[in-house]
Amino acid sequence: MKLVKLNIAATILLLLFKAAAYGQVSGRVTGCVKDSLTHENVAYATVALTDQRTKATVKATQTDINGNFVLESLPPGTFTLRISYVGYQDIFKADVTASPTTGNLNLGDLLMNTSKSNSLKEVVVTSKKDALQNIDGKKVFSVNQSLVSKGGNAADLLQNVPTLQIDGNGNVSLRGSAGVKVLIDGKPSVIADGDVSQILQSIPASVIETIEVIPNPSAKYDANGEGIINIILKKNSRPGLNGSVNLGGGTRDNYNGSANLSYQSGKVNLYGNYSIKNGNTYSNGFQYMTFLKPTDSIRYSNETFPSVTRNKIQFLKGGIDYLLTPKSTIGISGSLNTRNTHRDEVLSIDNLALNGAPLQSSNRYNTTNNNGNSYELDLDYDQHFKKPKEELTFNFSFAYGSFRNWQEYETHQYAINGQPAPPIDTPLISDIRNKATNYNVQADYVLPVGKAGQFSAGYRSQITLGNNNQYAYSVTGTATAPVYAFTSFFSSNNQVHAVYVNYQDKIADFGYQIGLRAEDSHLNATFMSYDANNALFAEPVKVPSVGLYPSVLLTEKLENNSELQFTFTNRVSRPTARELNSATDFSDPVNYERGNPGLTPESINSLELGYNKTWQNISFTSGLYYNRINNVIKHIESDPVDGIVITTAQNLKRSTTTGLELIGHFDVVKGWDFIANANIYERDNDAAPQFGITQNTSLSWNANVTNNITLLEKLSFQIRADYRAPDMIVQDKNRAAFGMDAAAKYDFPGNRASLSFNANDIFNSRKWAFLRSSDDLLLDFERRTVSSRATLTFTYRFGSSPGSSKQPRKKEAQRDKRIDDAS
C-alpha cells in the first residue's frame, strides 16, 4: 500500500513539473580553456556567464581536469563570458547568444595569457560559491561560510548542514535515520575505535572543506549503510605560499587554535593543517524506570547523572602532491589525531516502592580517563590519458588506532535513615583497551564513451583488524581482585572485497546512470570470557554477507533551469563489531549494555523522486523518498532482573519510511540570503511480539533555517535555528528538540584578518530525550549537554592569494574521492 501511494504521488508530481516547464527554451555553451604558451589545459578555472543587459550572473562553473566546461539549461538571451584563474589574465567574450536557433554553442579552445605582473594577483570572483550543489545524486555543501561553527568541531558543522540532525548525545541522522555511515575523505576512520560521536568531536571544523550527503549512493560507492556522509578535509591548493592562523577562546574555559600552510609551485604542492582544542563540556540528565512486572518490592528506579568532561584534542594532517608528467600525479599524505579526556560523573539512584516510599539510595562516583591516538598514511596516484576525461586512480591507505578507557567507580549505598553504608565492593574498576588496524586498496577507471557517455569500473579491498579487551576489578582496601564475569577479549577480522561497473549517458535532455556492485564481506571474530567457574572459554562469531547491489539514476533536464531526478538503490547495513561483541558495559549500574553475536545484516531498498529548480535569486531542491529495511537492527531492553535491565541489539522484521524533503536557497535582497530545509516523514514499524513490541506508525518532521546578513561591506552576521518534532522508533518515542545559534564576523581592511564571535545553543535547549516502552518496562530518559557557549576567534591569512572566500574551489575529482566503508 505504501508503494502504491508513493507511485501515485510521484506520478502527480512528475505531471505537475512537466506542465510547469512546458513551453520554455534553453541553451548550452561549452568550451576548453588552455594556456596560450604551452597549450596545456587549465583545470579548475572559474567560468561565469552574465546577462549583458542586467549584469546579473546567470550561470557559473569550473573547468574540469582537462580544461573543459559546460554551461547548460540557459535561458534565451545575450551574455558575456568571463574566465578567471590565479596567475592568468581574465578572458572576456561578449555577445554570447543562447536561443533555440543556436542550440549547443561550442566556443572551442579559449587561450589564457599569464599575468603581466611578476607577483600573482588575487582573482576576485563576484559570484558567491554555491552553498549547495547537486552532483549526480549527491548534495555537496560548502562549509566555509558557516560562522556559527567557528572554533567548533565536525559535529558543530554537521548541525548546520540541511537534511542532517545531531542529537544531544552526538548521534548523527539523515532524514530521521541513524543508520547513515560517516566517512572521512571517503574512508571510515579508526579514531576512537570507529565511534562516530567521538570521531565528529575529534575533527575540528577549521580543517573541513566540504560535506557530501548521499542518501542513495550509486554502485561506485560502498553498499553498507542507509546513506553516506562524506567529510572532505582541506588540501590547500592555491598557487604560491599561503597560510592562515586561527586563535579562539570561549566561555567555560574553552580554547582552540589552528594553522594552515600550503605551497604550490610548478610540479609540487605541499600542504599541512594543525589544530588543538582544549575545553570543558558539562552534561546532566535523568533516567526514570518503571517496572511493570516487578520481581521484588522495587517498582521505580530514578537516576540522575551530572558530569564534567575535559577534552584535549589535537589534529595534524600534511602531504605532498607531485606532478610526474602533465597527465600523472602522485600524492603522499598522513594524518595524526590525539585525544585525552577526563570525566567526573555522579550517578544518584533512588529505588522506590509502589507508593513512592524510598527503599534504597546510592551514589556512584565515576572517574574516567580516555586516552588514545590514531594515524593514517595515504598513497594516491592519478593518471590521465590522451582521450579527454579518461582517468585511472589508485589509492592505498594504512590506518592504526590505539585507545584506552579507564574508569573507576566508588559506590556508596545509603540506608533509609540517611546514614552512609560502607562502599560496595562490586566492580569498581573497568579497563577497556582497543586497537584497530585498517588497510584499504582501491582502483577506479573512467572511460568516456561517445559524446556524453561514460563507463567506469573499480575494485576495492578493505581489511580491518580489531582487538577489544575489557578488564574488570573489585577493590578492597588497597588490593584488587579480577571480576571474571565482566572480563572479556574480542578479536575481529572484517574484510570487504568489491568490484563495480557503472555506465551513464544522455539522450537529448534525458540522462541515465545504471550500476551494479558485487561485494564479498565477512566478519570473523572470537569472543573469550570466563564461565561461572572462572574457566576461560571461547565463542566464534561469523557474519558473512555476499550480494549484488544495483543502482539506477535517471534525470530529465527540463527547460527554464529545472530538472527531474529518480534514484533506486539496493543496499545492506552490516552489524558493527561493537554490536556483535558480547562484552558487558556496566558503567550504568541499573542498565547494562551488551552486544549480540547472532545479529545478521539489514537489507535496504530506497526510491526517491527529486525536483531541482533555479531562478535568478532562488534555488530549490525537493525529494519524495521511500525506504524499506528488512531485518532491521534495533536496541531492545530486557526484562529487569534484580533491578538491572540489559540493552541488546536485536533483529526485528521490517521498518518503512516515506517522506518529503524540501531545501531552498533564497537571495532575498542585497545583503540577505538564507537556506531553509524541511523534512516530513512517516515511519511504520512492524510488531515484535517476542520483545513486547506492537506495530506502530508515526508522523514526524524537522526543519532548520540559516540566515546570512551583510549590513556593511566588512561586517556580516549569521543566525540559525533548528527544530526536531517528536518521533517514534520501535520502542522509543523521541521528544522534540529546538536550538538556535548566532554569529558575527568583521573583516579588517585588506581581507587578511578577521574577528568572529559566535554563540551556540543560545537557549541551551538542545537535548536527547525519549520514552521507551515495552510490556515489562517504561524508561523515561533525557540527557542535556550544556552546549550553550560563546567563542571569540581571530583569524589572520597570509600569502600570495589571501582571502579564503576567493580561492579556487576544490576539483570535482576530490569531491568524489574513493568513498568506501567496511564498518
N, C-alpha and C positions, 0 to 999 in steps of 0.2 A: 504493500500500500504506500509506503514511504517513497519507493522508487517511482510509482505511478504519479504521485503528487509532484515529485521533482521534475519528471519529464513534462508534465503539463505546464508547470511554472516556467521551465526552460524554453518550451515552445512559444509561450506567450511573450516571454522576454525577448526572444530572438525576433519575432514578428514586429514587436514594437521598435526595436533598434533598427531593423531593416527599413521600416516605414519612416522613421525619423531621418535616416540617412539618404533616402531616395531623392534623386534629382540633383545631388551635389556633384562637384567636379574636383579632381585632384591632379597634382603633377609630381614629377620625380626628377631630381638633379643628382648626378653622380660625377665623380672625377678622381684624379690621382695626384697627390702632392709630392713633388720631388725637389731635391737640391739642385740649383741651377748650374753648379760647377761639376759636382760628382754624379749627378742624376740618380743618386741613391734616394730611396723612399724616405719621406719624412713622416715618421709614425707619431700618433697622438697629438697632432696639431689641432687647434681649435678652429672649427668651421662654423660660421654664423651667417644666417640669411635674414636681412632686414627689409622691411617694406619701404620702397623708395618714397612713398607718399607720407606715411605716418611715422617713419623711422623706428617702428616697433620691431623687436626681434621676433621673427616668425618661427624659426627652427634653428637649432644648434646641435652639433655633434662633434665627434673627434675622428680623425683618420685612424685606420687600423694599423696593424704591424707592417702592412705593405703600402701604406700611404693612401689607401682608398677610402672614400667617404660616400655615404648615401644620405640624401635629404629627401624624404618621401612624404606622401599624404599632404602635399602643399595645396593651399587654396589658390585660385587663379589670381594673377597679379604680376607686377614688375618689381624685382628685388635687387638688392646689392649684396654681393657675396664678399665676405671678409674672412681671410685665413691668417691665423696668428700662431707663432711659436717662438719660444725664447731663443735669442741669438739670430733671428731672421727678421727681415723687413716684412711688414704686413702686405698681403696681396688684397687688392680691391678690384672687384669686377662688377661693373654696373649693368643695368638693363638685362638682368637675367629674368626670363619670362617663363611662367608656368601656366599652361592652359591645356584644354583638351586637344588643341591642334599641335602643340609642341610635343605632347606625350612625355616620354622619357628623354631628358636633356642630358647628354654626356659631354662634359666640358673638357675631356681628355686630360693630358698632363698639364699641371699647373706648377710652374717653376718658382721657387722661393730663393731670393738673394740673401746672403748673410748680412748681418747688421754692419753698418759702416763704422760704428763705434767699436773701439777695442774692448770696452767693458760691456758685458751683457746688460741690456736694459730690461726692466720688468715689462712683461706683456700684460696689459690691462684688458681683461675680458669684461665687457659691460654687462653681459647676461649672467645672472647668478646660477651657480651649479644646481641642477635639479635635485631637490631633496628626495625625490622618489623616482626611480626608473623601473620600467617593466621590461625585462630582457628574457625572452624565451621561457616564460612561465615562472620567473622568479622576480622578486621585488628587491631592488638594491637601494638601500637608504644611505645617503650621505650624512655623516655624523659630525662634520667639522663645525657645524653651526649650532650644536647643542650646548648652549650656555649653561643650562641648569645642571649639566653633568660635569662641569669644570671641576677638576680636583677629585672626581669620584672614580668609580671602578666600572667594569663592564656591566655589572648588574644595574648601576645607575643609568648607564647608557641604554641598555635594553628597555628599561622602564619608559624611555622616551621614544621608542620605535612603535609606530602604529601596528596593530594586529597582535602585539606581544603584551603579556602581563607577567609581573613578578609579584609573588605573594610575600607576606611578612616573614616567611621562613627562607626566602631566597630561591624558591622553586619557580622555574620559567614555564610558561604555557603559551601555546599558539592556538588562537580561536577557541579557548577553553580546554584544549587538550594538553596534558602534561607529558605525553609520550614523544615530544619533539626531541631531536638529537642536537646538541650544541657542539660545534666543531671550531677549531682554531686554525686558520689558514688551510681549511679543507681536511683536517685530520682530528681525530679525538685526542684529548690531552691526558697526560698522566699526572697532572697536578692534583694533589690531594687524593690520589688513587682514583681519579675519574669522577669525584663528587662534583656535580655540576654547580651547586650553590657556592662551593668553595672556589671552584675554578673562576667563576664570574667575579668573586670578591678579590681574586689574586691578580687579575689583569687590569691595569689602570686604563681609564678612558683615554688618556693622552696618547697612547700608542696605537689606537684603533683608527683605521682608515674608513672602512665601510662595513655595513652589516647586511648580509643577504638572507632573506627569508624565502624559503622554497616550500610551500605547502604540499605540492605534488611533484617531487623531483623526477626527472626523466631517467631513462635506463643508464645513462652515463654516471649517475650518482649511486652511492651505496644504497641498497634496498632496505636497510634497517631503520626503523623509526616512523612515526606518524608525520614526519616533516623534518626539515633541516634548517637550523640557524647557523650560518657560517660567518664567523668573525674574522675579517681580514685586517691584519696588522700593517702598520705603516712601513714603507720601504724607503721613503725619501729619495726620489729620483730626479730632483731638479738639477740643472747644469751648474757647475761651479761648486764652491764651498758654501754650504748653508747650514744653519742650525737654529735652535731655539732653546730657551730655558724657562721653566715654569717653577715658581715658588708659591706655596699656598699655606694658609693657616686657618683653622676654623674653631668653632665652639666645641666644648667638651674635650679640649686638649687634642685636637686632630690636626696633623700636619702632613704635607705632601710636597714632593718636588720631582721634577723630571727634566731630562735633557735629551735633545735630538741633534744628531750631527750627520751630515752627508757630504760626499764629494764625488762629483761626476765630471770626468774629463776624458775625451777620446773614447777608448775602449773600456774604461774602468768606471765602475760605480761602487763606492764604499758607503755604508750606512750603519748607523748604530742608534739605539734608544736605551735609556736607563731611567728608571723611576723608583721612588721609595714612598711608602705610605705608612704612617705611624699614627694610630688613633684608637679611641675608645668607642665601644658600642654598648649601649645599655638596652636591656631587654626585660620584659616582665610578661606574665601570663598566668593562666589558671587552667586546671583540668578537673572538672566535676563529674564523677561517675556515680550512676545509679544502678545498683544490681537488681534486676527484675526477678531473678531466680536465685536468691542468696542461699549459700550453703552454711552460713553461720549468722550471728546476730548483726553483722555489719551490713547495713543497707546503702549507705552513702559513703563515698570517699572524696574528700575535697583537697585539692593540691594547688599550691602556688609556687612559682619558681622565678623570682627576680635574679638577674645576673649582670655582671660587668665583664666585658671581654676587651682585652688589649691586643691589637694586631700590629705586627710589623711585617710588611710585605715589600719585597724588592723584586724588580723585574729588569732583565737585561737581554737585549737582542742586538745582534750585529751580523753583517755579512758583506760579501763582495760579489758583484756580477762582472764577468769579463767577456768581451766580445771577441770570440776566437776568429770568426770570419764575419763578413757583413750579414750572413744569414744564420749564424750559430752563436749561442750564448751559453756559458756555463756559470752557475751560481753556487756559492757555498755560504751557508748561514748557520747560526747557532743561537740558542736562547737559554736563559737560566732564570729560574724562579725560586725564591726562598720565602718561607713563611714561618713566623714564630708567633704563637698565640698563647695567651694566658687568660684563663677564665675562672671567675669565682661565682658560684651559684648556691643559693639556698632553696632547698625543697622542703616546704612545710606541708605536712599531711595530717588531716583530721579525719578519722573514721567515726561515723555516726550511726546510731540505731534508727529504726523506722520513725520514732517520734522525735528525732533530731537530737537525742541525748548523746553527748560525747562518750565514745568507748575507748579510743586510743588516739594519741597525738605524738608526732615525732617531727624532728628537724634533721634533714640530711645536708651537710655542708660538702659541696663538691668543688674540688680544685682540679683544674685541667691544664695541662701543658701539651700543646700540639705543635710539633716542630717537624719541618721537612724541607726538602728541596728536590727540584727536578730540572733536567736539562734535555734539550733536543738538538740534534745535528741533522742538517739537510744538504743534499746534493741535488741540484736541478740542472737539466740540460734541455735547451730548446734548439730545434733545427728547422729552419725554413728552407723551402725549395724554390726552384725557378718558377714553378706554377704558383700564381698568387693564392694565398690562403692555405696552401698545403703545408702542413706542420706536423712535426713529431716532437713530443715532450716526454721527458723521463724524470722520475723522482725516486730518490732513496732517502729514507729518514730513519734515524735511530733515536729513541727517547727512553729515558730512565728516570724513575722517581722513587724516593725512599722517605717514608713518613712514620712518625711515632706519636701515638696519642696516649698520654699517661694521665690517669685520673685517680685521685684519692678521695674516698668518701669517709666522712665521720658522722655517724648517725647517733642521735640522742633521742631516746623514747621517754615520753612523759606520762606519769600516772594522772588519773583524773584530778587529783588534788593539786596538780601543777608542779609537783616536785620532780626534778630530773632523775631519770634512771640511768644506770651505767651504760656506756656505749655498747651498741650491738656489734658482735663480732662476726657478722655475716660479711660478704666480700667488701673490703674497704679499699682495695687497690685493683685497678684494671690497667693493664699494659698491652696496648694493641700496636703491632708493628706490621706495616705494609710496604711491599716492594713491587714495582711494576716495570717491565721492560717491553718496549714496543718496537717492532720492525715493520717498515712499510716499503713496498716496491710497486711502482706503477708506471705504465707506459700508455700514452694516448696518441692516436694518429688521426689526422683530419685530412680528407681529400676532397677538394671541390669537384663537383660533377655538373657539367653543363653551365648554363648562365647563372642559376641561383641555387643549384643543388649542393648538398654536402653530405659525404659519407664519413662517419667516424667510428672508430673501434678502439678498444682498450683492454688492458689486463691489469689486475691488481691482486697482490697478496699482502695480507697483513697478519702478523703473529703477535699476540700479546701474552706474555708470561707473567703470572702474578703469584705472590705469596702473602697471605693474610693470616697472621698468627695472633692469637689472643691469650694472654696470661692473666690469671686472677689469683689474688692472695687475700687472706684474712690476717688481721693484725691483733696480737695480744701482747700488750706492753711494747717491748722493742723487738719481739720475734714475729716473723711472718710464716705463714703456712699456705701452701698452694690450695686453691679451691678447684678441684678437678672437674666438677660439674660444669664450670664456666671456662675451662681451658680448652682451646682447640687450635687446630692447624689446618689451613686450607690453601692448597696449591692448585693453580689452574693453568691450562694451555688452551687459549682461544685463537682459532685460526679461521680466516675467511679468504677464500680464493675465488676470484670472479673474472669473467670476461663479458664484454658487452658489444653490441653493434647498434648503430643509430643512423637513420637516414632522414634528411629533411630537404624539402624542395618547395617550389612555388608554381602555381598555375594561375597566371594573371594576379589577382589580389588574394587568392586563396593559398595559404601555406599549410604544410603538414610536416609533422615530425613523428616518426614511428621508431621505437626502440625495443630491444629485448636484452635483458641481463640474466646471466646464469651465475648462481652463487652456490658454492660448496662450503658450508660452515659447520664447524663442530667445536664444542667446548668440552674438554675432558678435564676433570678435576678430581681431587682426592680430599675428603674431609676426614680428619683424625681428631678423636677426643677420647674421653675416659668414661667407662661404664660405672655402674653402682659400686663395683668392687675396686674402683680406681685402676682398672686394667685398660691399657690403650687399645683402641680398635680403629679400623679404617673403613670408610664407605666410599665407593666410587660414584662419581657424578658424570653423566653423559647427556649432552643436549645436541643432537645432530639436527641440521637444518639445510636441506638441499632443495632448490627450487628455481623456477623460471619466472621472471618478473617483467611483464610487458609494460610499456608506457605509450601514450598517444597524446600529441599536442596538435590541435587544429586551430588556425587563425584565419579570419576573414577581414581584410582591410576594407573598411567602409570609407566612404568619402567624407570630407569635412573633418579630417583628423580624428577618426574613431575606428575602433577595432573590436571584433568579437573573438573570444578565445575559449576553447574547450579542452579540458585535460582529463585523462583517465590514467590511473596508476594502480598497480597491484604491488603491495609491499609486505614486509614482515617486521615484527618487533620482537627481538630476542630478549630473554631474561638476562639481566646483568649478573656478574659474578657475586655481587653483594646479595642479590635476591636469591641466589642459589646456595649461599653459604649458611649452614645450619648453626653457626655460632650465635650465642645469645647476647644481645645488647641489654645489660641490666642497669644502665645508668639511671633509669626511672624505676624506683623500687616497686611501683604498682602496675607498670605497663612495660613488659619486656617486648623486645622485637627480635624476630628470628627469621632466617632465610628458609626457603623451601626447595630442596634439591629435585623435587618432582615437577617443577614448572616446565611448560612447553611454550614455544613461541606463539605470538599472536599473528593472525592473518588479517591484512588490511586492504580494503578496496575503497578507492576515492574517485569521485567525479566532481568536476567544477565547470561551470559556465561563467565566463567573465566578460565584462564590457569595459573598454577604456575609451575615454573621450577627452580631447584637448580643445579648449577655446583660447582666446588670446590671453586671458588672465586666470583661467581655471583649468586644472587637470583633474580628471575624475576616474577612479578605478572602482569596479564593483565585481563581486563574485558570489554566485549561488552555488553552494557546495553540499556534498553528501559523503559521509564517511561511515563505513561499516567495519567493525572489528569483531572477528570471531576468536574465541578462546582468550578473551580479554583478561589481562593480569591486573588484579586489584589487591590492596592490602586489607585483610579481614581480621577482626578481633575475635578471639576465642571466648568460650565461657569462662568466667572468673573462677579460679581455684585458690582458696586461702587468700582471697583479696587481691590476687595477681591476675592480670589479663595479658595474654600473649598475642601480639600482632604479627601475622604471617601473610606473605603474598600467596594468592591462590588464583587458579584459572577459573573464570566464570564463562558463561555461554556466549553472550553476544551483547554489543553496545552499538547503537547507531546515532549519528549526529547529522542534522540537517540545518543549514544556516545561510544567512545572507550577510556579506561584508561590504562596507562602503568606505572608501578613502577619497578625500578631496583635498587639493591644494589650491588655495584661493589668494590671489593678489588683489586685495580689496581696493585699496587706494595706495598712492605713493607713500611708502614708509610703513605699510602694514600688510602683512600676509600671514596666513595661518593654515595649518594642516589639521583636518578633523577626521576621525575614524570612528565608525560604529559597527558593531558586530552583534547580531541577534541569532540565536540558535536554539534548537530543540534537541534534547538528548533523551534517548529511550534505552533503558537498561533492562535486560531480561531478568527474570527471577532466578534466585539461587536458594531453593528451599533447604539444602543441606547446611547453609550458613544462616538461616532465618531471614533471608532477604527476599522481599516481594518485588514483582515487576513495578517499575516506576518511570514516569515521564515528567520532564521538567523543561520549562522555557526560561531562558536566561539571556542576558545581554551585557555588553561592556562598551565603553566609549571613552575617547580621550581627545583633547584639542590642545595644540601648541601654537601660541601667538608669537609672532616676531614683529617688533615695533622699532622703528628708527625715527627718533624725534629730531635729532641733529645728525650732521654728517658723521660725526665720530662717536655718537652715543646711541647704543641700541639696548633693547630690553627683550626679555622672553618670559612668557607666562604659560604654564602648562597645568592642566587638570585632567584627572582620570577617575573613572568610576567603574566598579565591577558589581553587578547585581547578584543577588542570591542565586545559587546553583546547586543542583543535586547530582552527585556522582555515587552510584551504588548505595553504600551505607551513609555517605556524608552529605549533609546539606550545608554547603558553604555560605557563610554570611556575607553581606555586602561590605565593600571597602571603597574609600574615597581618599584622594590625595591631591595636593597642589604644590607646585614648585614655581619659583620666580628667580630671575637673574637679570643683571645689568652688566654692560661692558662699555668701557671707554677706550678708544684707540688714540694714542698720543700722536702728534704731528709726525709725519714720516712713515707711519704704519709699521714701525719697528717694535714698539712697545704698547702694551695694553694692560688695563687693570679690570678684573672681573670680580663681581660679587654675586653669589648665588645662595639661595635659601631653599632647602629641600624639605618636603613634607611639612609645610608651614604649620598646619593644624595638628601634626602628629596623629594622623587618622588612619594611616595605612596599617593593616593588621592581617593576620591569618587566623580565621575563626571558622569553626564548623560544629555541627551537631551530628554525631554518629549514633546510629540506632540499629539494634537487632532484637531478636526475641529475648535475649538474656541481659542486654546491657544498653544503657544510654550514656554517652560520653559528650559532655559539653566542653569544648576546647577553644582557647584563644591564646595566641602569642603576639605580642606587640613589641616590635623592635623600635626603640626610641630613635627614629631616623631623622627627626627634626634637627637640622643643623644649618649653620651659616658659614660660608667659606669665602675668603678673600684671596685672589690669585693674581700674581704679577707675572706677565709674560714678556720676554724680550727675544726678538728674532734678529738674526744677523746673516750676512752672506750676500751673494750676488743677485738673489731674487727674493727679497723679503716679502712677507705678506702671505700667510698660508692660504688665504682665500683666493689668491690669484695664481697659484701654481697649477701646472697641467695636471689633469686627472690621471689616475692610475689606468694602465692599459686594460682593455677588456679581458685579456687572457688571464690577468691576475685575479679578476673577479670570479673566474671560473676555475680557480686553482685546485685541481685534483681533490675533489671532495670525496671522502670515503670515511667509513666508520665500522668498527667491529666490536664496539662495546655492547 
